[in-house]
């Protein structure tokens, strides 16, 4: 995780970045930064409706200056209580406060995840494991995403 975020923002990269863990059942970004006790998307949506950045701010983990994180729920069962509309509303709101929003999704994209990325994202980075991920799985995922 520390390789993903530079040690300190330099003058050339004076941007605000949010890493949003949308692997709602098995998200592990909180675990990677040893912050399992932090608030998550589940608590955000349980506690209030998201209408402003101030509503979301207490649920953001300030990783480093300029780099924030929004964690997936702690338990897989909580995923069923978070809906697409809540996520879309939150992303739309946060786009006004961050230069980049990096969304971590499950390793196997479902149709809903693909639509969410296509409609609300600016790009997609697909990580595959050399010698492990089958070419046919990569092709299927790319076909599901559609033409570039």
Backbone as ProteinMPNN parsed JSONL, in Angstrom:
{"seq_chain_A": "XXXXXXXXXXXXXXXXXXXXXXXXXXXXXXXXXXXXXXXXXXXXXXXXXXXXXXXXXXXXXXXXXXXXXXXXXXXXXXXXXXXXXXXXXXXXXXXXXXXXXXXXXXXXXXXXXXXXXXXXXXXXXXXXXXXXXXXXXXXXXXXXXXXX", "coords_chain_A": {"N_chain_A": [[0.821, -1.186, 0.0], [1.97, 1.175, 0.722], [3.601, 1.675, -1.428], [1.837, 2.51, -3.316], [1.075, 5.105, -2.665], [3.038, 7.953, -2.812], [5.756, 8.823, -0.585], [5.78, 11.499, 0.315], [3.835, 14.231, -0.759], [4.991, 15.755, -3.675], [6.076, 18.898, -5.074], [5.329, 18.906, -7.725], [3.258, 17.126, -7.833], [0.728, 18.072, -6.597], [-1.869, 17.162, -5.6], [-5.121, 16.016, -4.558], [-5.985, 12.861, -3.396], [-8.195, 10.131, -3.279], [-8.63, 6.919, -2.057], [-10.907, 4.505, -2.559], [-12.485, 1.828, -1.194], [-14.289, -0.413, -2.736], [-14.729, -3.079, -2.75], [-16.973, -4.588, -1.467], [-17.629, -6.886, -0.01], [-15.253, -8.254, 0.61], [-13.278, -6.38, 1.122], [-10.019, -5.145, 1.741], [-8.377, -3.022, 2.286], [-8.33, -1.476, 4.643], [-7.236, -3.341, 6.36], [-4.709, -3.637, 5.206], [-3.481, -1.244, 5.864], [-3.512, -1.386, 8.516], [-5.795, -0.477, 9.992], [-8.266, -1.466, 10.958], [-10.168, -0.777, 12.807], [-11.299, 1.563, 12.075], [-13.917, 3.769, 10.837], [-16.365, 2.812, 8.345], [-17.814, 2.46, 5.003], [-20.261, 1.255, 5.572], [-21.014, 2.217, 8.159], [-21.122, 4.908, 7.494], [-23.376, 5.052, 5.77], [-25.312, 4.001, 7.442], [-25.435, 5.868, 9.507], [-26.193, 8.396, 8.497], [-27.738, 10.37, 5.853], [-26.059, 11.017, 2.857], [-25.239, 14.052, 1.972], [-23.468, 16.082, 1.771], [-19.951, 17.012, 1.671], [-19.103, 17.292, 4.26], [-20.676, 15.444, 5.588], [-19.464, 13.073, 4.873], [-16.796, 13.335, 5.577], [-16.038, 12.639, 8.382], [-15.755, 9.884, 8.128], [-13.636, 9.326, 6.594], [-10.359, 8.112, 6.309], [-7.414, 9.631, 7.045], [-4.711, 9.116, 5.405], [-2.171, 10.07, 4.548], [-0.818, 13.361, 4.073], [-2.857, 14.816, 1.726], [-3.751, 12.384, 0.826], [-6.399, 10.282, 1.171], [-8.599, 7.721, 2.543], [-11.412, 5.592, 2.074], [-13.058, 3.141, 3.627], [-14.115, -0.263, 2.966], [-16.945, -2.182, 4.23], [-16.596, -3.905, 7.418], [-17.501, -6.522, 7.716], [-18.592, -9.195, 5.565], [-21.385, -9.505, 5.287], [-22.5, -7.006, 5.499], [-22.426, -5.818, 3.03], [-24.783, -6.146, 1.606], [-26.423, -4.145, 2.507], [-25.669, -1.833, 1.373], [-26.254, 0.207, -1.323], [-26.244, 0.721, -4.914], [-27.073, 3.318, -5.659], [-26.44, 4.871, -3.403], [-23.66, 4.703, -3.455], [-23.063, 5.884, -5.943], [-24.013, 8.483, -5.499], [-22.281, 9.26, -3.452], [-19.751, 9.11, -4.723], [-20.111, 11.055, -6.736], [-20.373, 13.353, -5.18], [-17.877, 13.392, -3.872], [-16.128, 13.758, -5.984], [-15.952, 16.445, -6.342], [-14.178, 17.272, -4.449], [-11.788, 15.944, -4.649], [-8.896, 15.382, -6.645], [-8.269, 12.992, -7.812], [-9.954, 9.921, -7.723], [-9.515, 6.788, -6.71], [-10.773, 3.661, -7.265], [-11.131, 0.68, -5.711], [-12.101, -2.465, -6.635], [-13.922, -5.638, -6.468], [-12.097, -8.663, -7.329], [-13.251, -10.056, -9.413], [-15.183, -8.636, -11.726], [-18.57, -7.756, -11.595], [-21.624, -7.27, -13.465], [-22.907, -4.961, -12.458], [-20.79, -3.593, -11.222], [-19.195, -3.01, -13.43], [-20.881, -1.293, -14.893], [-21.038, 0.827, -13.091], [-18.381, 1.738, -13.031], [-18.017, 2.424, -15.73], [-19.926, 4.486, -16.065], [-19.263, 6.414, -14.118], [-16.567, 6.642, -13.768], [-13.273, 7.73, -14.786], [-11.391, 6.2, -15.936], [-9.878, 2.92, -16.192], [-8.0, 0.503, -14.553], [-6.787, -2.592, -14.94], [-5.718, -5.157, -12.992], [-3.741, -7.982, -13.33], [-2.476, -11.283, -12.756], [0.584, -12.379, -13.755], [1.088, -15.362, -15.46], [-0.815, -16.595, -13.909], [-3.466, -15.563, -14.169], [-5.924, -16.443, -16.407], [-5.903, -16.081, -19.945], [-8.344, -16.137, -21.276], [-10.096, -15.312, -19.286], [-9.293, -12.688, -18.935], [-9.893, -11.649, -21.484], [-12.701, -12.004, -21.434], [-13.414, -10.228, -19.367], [-12.594, -7.803, -20.508], [-14.296, -7.732, -22.739], [-16.721, -7.503, -21.429], [-16.474, -4.954, -20.446], [-16.594, -3.474, -22.749], [-16.039, -1.498, -25.812], [-13.129, 0.628, -25.936]], "CA_chain_A": [[0.0, 0.0, 0.0], [2.827, 2.346, 0.802], [4.132, 1.926, -2.758], [0.801, 3.158, -4.107], [1.112, 6.518, -2.337], [4.391, 8.434, -2.552], [6.011, 9.159, 0.82], [5.314, 12.861, 0.572], [3.465, 14.878, -2.018], [5.996, 16.707, -4.103], [5.501, 20.119, -5.624], [4.755, 18.609, -9.033], [2.031, 16.36, -7.639], [-0.015, 18.716, -5.522], [-3.232, 16.711, -5.876], [-5.801, 15.273, -3.498], [-6.316, 11.524, -3.885], [-8.999, 9.281, -2.405], [-8.702, 5.497, -2.378], [-12.224, 4.06, -2.104], [-12.554, 0.368, -1.241], [-15.634, -0.864, -3.097], [-14.863, -4.532, -2.642], [-17.834, -4.476, -0.29], [-17.671, -8.112, 0.788], [-13.94, -8.71, 1.061], [-12.321, -5.279, 1.057], [-8.932, -5.345, 2.695], [-7.492, -1.862, 2.359], [-8.168, -1.134, 6.067], [-6.307, -4.329, 6.904], [-3.371, -3.357, 4.667], [-2.888, -0.096, 6.555], [-3.681, -1.685, 9.942], [-6.798, 0.439, 10.533], [-9.52, -2.21, 10.948], [-11.12, -0.18, 13.751], [-11.812, 2.814, 11.514], [-15.274, 3.764, 10.289], [-16.446, 2.295, 6.971], [-19.001, 2.827, 4.223], [-21.46, 0.76, 6.268], [-21.371, 3.19, 9.191], [-21.483, 6.145, 6.806], [-24.75, 4.982, 5.281], [-26.183, 3.746, 8.597], [-25.52, 7.023, 10.39], [-26.845, 9.575, 7.919], [-27.782, 10.44, 4.395], [-24.871, 11.715, 2.384], [-25.653, 15.218, 1.186], [-22.359, 17.037, 1.654], [-18.636, 16.498, 2.027], [-19.053, 17.276, 5.722], [-21.296, 14.183, 6.018], [-18.528, 11.982, 4.587], [-15.484, 13.615, 6.151], [-15.66, 11.864, 9.574], [-15.577, 8.477, 7.779], [-12.421, 9.236, 5.792], [-9.107, 7.908, 7.02], [-6.364, 10.5, 6.493], [-3.525, 8.262, 5.324], [-1.051, 11.009, 4.492], [-1.289, 14.644, 3.55], [-3.289, 14.736, 0.334], [-4.19, 11.026, 0.511], [-7.427, 9.785, 2.085], [-9.164, 6.404, 2.233], [-12.761, 5.274, 2.53], [-12.954, 1.691, 3.751], [-15.235, -1.183, 2.791], [-17.447, -2.69, 5.514], [-15.742, -4.87, 8.114], [-17.981, -7.892, 7.557], [-19.183, -9.405, 4.242], [-22.845, -9.397, 5.307], [-22.883, -5.591, 5.406], [-22.474, -5.407, 1.627], [-26.162, -6.141, 1.11], [-27.093, -2.938, 2.983], [-25.141, -0.693, 0.615], [-26.781, 0.096, -2.686], [-25.559, 1.427, -5.995], [-27.419, 4.741, -5.626], [-25.647, 5.497, -2.341], [-22.275, 4.782, -3.924], [-23.019, 6.886, -7.02], [-24.175, 9.789, -4.868], [-21.052, 9.548, -2.708], [-18.683, 9.385, -5.702], [-20.399, 12.354, -7.365], [-20.08, 14.381, -4.19], [-16.439, 13.414, -3.587], [-15.405, 14.241, -7.17], [-15.772, 17.894, -6.2], [-13.172, 17.53, -3.422], [-10.557, 15.203, -4.931], [-8.425, 15.401, -8.034], [-8.323, 11.608, -8.27], [-10.596, 8.928, -6.876], [-9.129, 5.442, -7.133], [-11.776, 2.743, -6.733], [-10.717, -0.72, -5.665], [-13.29, -3.309, -6.767], [-13.619, -7.072, -6.35], [-11.232, -9.191, -8.386], [-14.111, -10.445, -10.537], [-16.18, -7.594, -11.882], [-19.927, -8.114, -11.971], [-22.231, -6.303, -14.382], [-23.169, -3.71, -11.74], [-19.508, -2.911, -11.041], [-18.773, -2.503, -14.726], [-21.703, -0.126, -15.201], [-20.644, 1.896, -12.178], [-17.096, 2.268, -13.493], [-18.207, 3.058, -17.034], [-20.733, 5.697, -15.952], [-18.776, 7.391, -13.156], [-15.113, 6.655, -13.699], [-12.552, 8.32, -15.91], [-10.503, 5.201, -16.496], [-9.871, 1.622, -15.538], [-6.735, -0.22, -14.522], [-7.06, -3.986, -14.606], [-4.528, -5.853, -12.507], [-3.781, -9.428, -13.537], [-1.263, -11.957, -12.285], [1.31, -13.056, -14.832], [1.197, -16.799, -15.287], [-1.907, -17.088, -13.069], [-4.762, -15.18, -14.722], [-6.112, -17.028, -17.736], [-6.142, -15.118, -21.021], [-9.777, -16.111, -21.589], [-10.73, -14.5, -18.238], [-8.976, -11.293, -19.247], [-10.706, -11.302, -22.656], [-14.101, -11.89, -20.999], [-13.554, -8.993, -18.607], [-12.497, -6.697, -21.465], [-15.539, -7.721, -23.521], [-17.76, -7.008, -20.541], [-16.285, -3.516, -20.347], [-16.956, -2.865, -24.018], [-14.952, -0.818, -26.525], [-12.488, 1.759, -25.238]], "C_chain_A": [[0.867, 1.252, 0.0], [3.466, 2.656, -0.546], [3.133, 2.665, -3.631], [0.836, 4.67, -3.904], [2.552, 6.944, -2.103], [4.538, 8.866, -1.095], [5.531, 10.559, 1.164], [4.917, 13.479, -0.759], [4.578, 15.838, -2.43], [5.301, 17.896, -4.76], [4.836, 19.871, -6.967], [3.415, 17.891, -8.906], [1.281, 16.903, -6.43], [-1.501, 18.43, -5.744], [-3.798, 16.007, -4.656], [-6.299, 13.959, -4.082], [-7.136, 10.787, -2.829], [-8.936, 7.856, -2.935], [-9.977, 4.97, -1.736], [-12.32, 2.556, -2.291], [-13.995, -0.06, -1.488], [-15.707, -2.377, -3.286], [-15.661, -4.743, -1.353], [-17.883, -5.731, 0.571], [-16.308, -8.476, 1.376], [-12.876, -7.625, 0.951], [-11.246, -5.427, 2.123], [-7.97, -4.163, 2.798], [-7.273, -1.441, 3.81], [-7.168, -2.074, 6.728], [-4.876, -4.03, 6.461], [-2.688, -2.196, 5.377], [-3.093, -0.192, 8.072], [-4.644, -0.717, 10.635], [-8.187, -0.21, 10.523], [-10.569, -1.593, 11.866], [-11.737, 1.112, 13.221], [-13.244, 2.643, 11.01], [-15.252, 3.368, 8.817], [-17.668, 2.867, 6.248], [-20.29, 2.399, 4.915], [-21.919, 1.766, 7.315], [-21.785, 4.524, 8.57], [-22.952, 6.13, 6.411], [-25.748, 4.667, 6.392], [-26.46, 5.025, 9.376], [-26.259, 8.215, 9.805], [-26.996, 9.437, 6.417], [-26.625, 11.334, 3.965], [-25.308, 12.841, 1.448], [-24.521, 16.218, 0.977], [-21.042, 16.348, 2.024], [-18.501, 16.395, 3.546], [-19.689, 16.008, 6.287], [-20.316, 13.017, 5.891], [-17.221, 12.126, 5.355], [-15.13, 12.813, 7.407], [-15.351, 10.385, 9.29], [-14.337, 8.249, 6.922], [-11.227, 9.019, 6.708], [-8.041, 8.738, 6.316], [-5.052, 9.728, 6.528], [-2.246, 9.081, 5.395], [-1.615, 12.322, 3.995], [-1.615, 14.5, 2.068], [-3.828, 13.376, -0.067], [-5.163, 10.521, 1.574], [-7.93, 8.426, 1.616], [-10.573, 6.305, 2.794], [-12.877, 3.76, 2.464], [-14.261, 0.956, 3.47], [-15.719, -1.642, 4.161], [-16.53, -3.756, 6.099], [-16.185, -6.307, 7.904], [-18.715, -8.034, 6.221], [-20.7, -9.204, 4.204], [-23.32, -7.953, 5.128], [-23.03, -5.116, 3.968], [-23.91, -5.305, 1.118], [-26.93, -4.895, 1.542], [-26.613, -1.671, 2.275], [-25.613, -0.837, -0.822], [-26.047, 1.013, -3.659], [-25.834, 2.928, -5.948], [-26.629, 5.489, -4.557], [-24.21, 5.708, -2.804], [-22.136, 5.861, -4.994], [-23.104, 8.291, -6.439], [-22.892, 10.202, -4.14], [-19.909, 9.887, -3.661], [-18.894, 10.756, -6.335], [-20.04, 13.505, -6.437], [-18.565, 14.515, -3.977], [-15.604, 13.896, -4.772], [-15.119, 15.738, -7.088], [-14.622, 18.236, -5.248], [-11.839, 16.837, -3.674], [-10.199, 15.35, -6.401], [-8.512, 14.011, -8.649], [-9.065, 10.763, -7.242], [-10.255, 7.572, -7.468], [-10.094, 4.484, -6.454], [-11.251, 1.321, -6.852], [-11.984, -1.565, -5.664], [-12.913, -4.774, -6.559], [-12.801, -7.559, -7.535], [-12.034, -9.657, -9.597], [-15.218, -9.41, -10.641], [-17.526, -8.183, -12.277], [-20.484, -7.031, -12.86], [-22.457, -4.955, -13.701], [-21.887, -2.915, -11.548], [-19.025, -2.284, -12.336], [-19.568, -1.254, -15.078], [-21.316, 1.065, -14.344], [-19.35, 2.548, -12.654], [-17.269, 3.009, -14.811], [-18.924, 4.398, -16.919], [-20.073, 6.782, -15.111], [-17.26, 7.454, -13.033], [-14.504, 7.289, -14.93], [-11.635, 7.32, -16.59], [-10.553, 3.927, -15.693], [-8.478, 1.022, -15.645], [-7.062, -1.635, -14.086], [-5.751, -4.658, -14.204], [-4.716, -7.351, -12.71], [-2.452, -10.018, -13.062], [-0.636, -12.738, -13.428], [1.438, -14.535, -14.504], [0.081, -17.411, -14.45], [-3.282, -16.794, -13.669], [-4.866, -15.717, -16.145], [-6.461, -15.946, -18.76], [-7.631, -15.027, -21.329], [-10.543, -15.304, -20.537], [-10.494, -13.014, -18.488], [-9.817, -10.825, -20.43], [-12.167, -11.11, -22.269], [-14.347, -10.592, -20.24], [-13.507, -7.783, -19.541], [-13.746, -6.594, -22.336], [-16.699, -7.154, -22.702], [-17.686, -5.481, -20.405], [-16.678, -2.797, -21.625], [-15.782, -2.148, -24.656], [-14.416, 0.374, -25.75], [-12.907, 3.078, -25.816]], "O_chain_A": [[0.541, 2.254, -0.637], [3.842, 3.803, -0.787], [3.516, 3.361, -4.572], [0.65, 5.432, -4.853], [3.232, 6.349, -1.267], [3.556, 9.231, -0.449], [4.929, 10.763, 2.219], [5.588, 13.273, -1.77], [5.047, 16.638, -1.62], [4.088, 17.887, -4.969], [3.875, 20.557, -7.315], [2.543, 18.029, -9.765], [1.216, 16.264, -5.38], [-2.284, 19.333, -6.037], [-3.06, 15.471, -3.83], [-6.95, 13.939, -5.127], [-6.812, 10.816, -1.642], [-9.162, 7.616, -4.121], [-10.114, 4.985, -0.513], [-12.246, 2.061, -3.416], [-14.818, -0.07, -0.573], [-16.637, -2.889, -3.908], [-15.101, -5.037, -0.297], [-18.153, -5.643, 1.769], [-16.223, -8.952, 2.508], [-11.705, -7.921, 0.713], [-11.532, -5.79, 3.264], [-6.872, -4.297, 3.338], [-6.155, -1.085, 4.183], [-6.356, -1.655, 7.552], [-3.94, -4.155, 7.251], [-1.462, -2.163, 5.483], [-2.881, 0.772, 8.808], [-4.355, -0.204, 11.716], [-9.167, 0.421, 10.127], [-11.757, -1.872, 11.707], [-12.612, 1.688, 13.867], [-13.715, 1.528, 10.789], [-14.251, 3.562, 8.127], [-18.439, 3.645, 6.808], [-21.296, 3.106, 4.851], [-23.095, 2.128, 7.351], [-22.694, 5.188, 9.066], [-23.686, 7.08, 6.683], [-26.918, 5.035, 6.287], [-27.575, 5.246, 9.848], [-26.889, 8.971, 10.544], [-26.46, 8.52, 5.796], [-26.275, 12.293, 4.652], [-25.69, 12.612, 0.301], [-24.604, 17.092, 0.114], [-21.025, 15.261, 2.603], [-17.841, 15.485, 4.047], [-19.288, 15.542, 7.353], [-20.335, 12.089, 6.7], [-16.613, 11.127, 5.737], [-13.999, 12.335, 7.5], [-14.749, 9.71, 10.126], [-14.023, 7.113, 6.566], [-11.103, 9.661, 7.75], [-7.799, 8.561, 5.122], [-4.368, 9.691, 7.551], [-1.358, 8.809, 6.203], [-2.76, 12.386, 3.548], [-0.767, 14.116, 1.263], [-4.316, 13.216, -1.186], [-4.791, 10.354, 2.735], [-7.726, 8.026, 0.47], [-10.882, 6.861, 3.847], [-12.806, 3.167, 1.387], [-15.353, 1.475, 3.701], [-14.996, -1.511, 5.149], [-15.787, -4.422, 5.378], [-15.357, -7.218, 7.91], [-19.389, -7.1, 5.788], [-21.237, -8.776, 3.183], [-24.431, -7.721, 4.653], [-23.694, -4.11, 3.715], [-24.209, -4.455, 0.279], [-27.994, -4.616, 0.989], [-27.098, -0.574, 2.55], [-25.4, -1.869, -1.46], [-25.336, 1.939, -3.269], [-24.926, 3.728, -6.173], [-26.197, 6.619, -4.783], [-23.62, 6.763, -2.571], [-21.2, 6.66, -4.956], [-22.357, 9.183, -6.841], [-22.476, 11.358, -4.21], [-19.177, 10.85, -3.431], [-17.947, 11.533, -6.456], [-19.469, 14.507, -6.867], [-18.041, 15.627, -3.91], [-14.492, 14.388, -4.584], [-14.165, 16.233, -7.689], [-14.143, 19.37, -5.242], [-10.86, 17.115, -2.981], [-11.064, 15.431, -7.273], [-8.789, 13.859, -9.839], [-8.83, 10.88, -6.039], [-10.655, 7.25, -8.586], [-10.225, 4.483, -5.23], [-10.968, 0.83, -7.945], [-12.842, -1.403, -4.797], [-11.732, -5.112, -6.483], [-12.809, -6.95, -8.605], [-11.513, -9.645, -10.712], [-16.079, -9.312, -9.767], [-17.609, -9.01, -13.186], [-19.873, -5.971, -12.997], [-22.222, -3.912, -14.311], [-21.89, -1.692, -11.694], [-18.51, -1.166, -12.343], [-18.992, -0.259, -15.516], [-21.274, 2.194, -14.832], [-19.241, 3.774, -12.677], [-16.729, 4.101, -14.988], [-18.561, 5.35, -17.61], [-20.299, 7.966, -15.362], [-16.736, 8.254, -12.258], [-15.137, 7.373, -15.982], [-11.155, 7.564, -17.697], [-11.191, 3.862, -14.642], [-7.863, 1.038, -16.711], [-7.561, -1.85, -12.982], [-4.802, -4.715, -14.985], [-5.733, -7.917, -12.307], [-1.44, -9.322, -12.981], [-1.251, -13.643, -13.993], [1.846, -14.908, -13.405], [0.034, -18.631, -14.295], [-4.158, -17.659, -13.682], [-3.995, -15.469, -16.978], [-7.216, -15.018, -18.469], [-8.13, -13.939, -21.616], [-11.546, -14.672, -20.867], [-11.383, -12.189, -18.278], [-10.391, -9.737, -20.393], [-12.807, -10.161, -22.721], [-15.367, -9.933, -20.442], [-14.289, -6.846, -19.385], [-14.204, -5.491, -22.638], [-17.545, -6.424, -23.219], [-18.708, -4.809, -20.267], [-17.056, -1.626, -21.584], [-14.668, -2.172, -24.131], [-15.143, 1.038, -25.012], [-12.463, 4.126, -25.347]]}, "name": "protein", "num_of_chains": 1, "seq": "XXXXXXXXXXXXXXXXXXXXXXXXXXXXXXXXXXXXXXXXXXXXXXXXXXXXXXXXXXXXXXXXXXXXXXXXXXXXXXXXXXXXXXXXXXXXXXXXXXXXXXXXXXXXXXXXXXXXXXXXXXXXXXXXXXXXXXXXXXXXXXXXXXXX"}
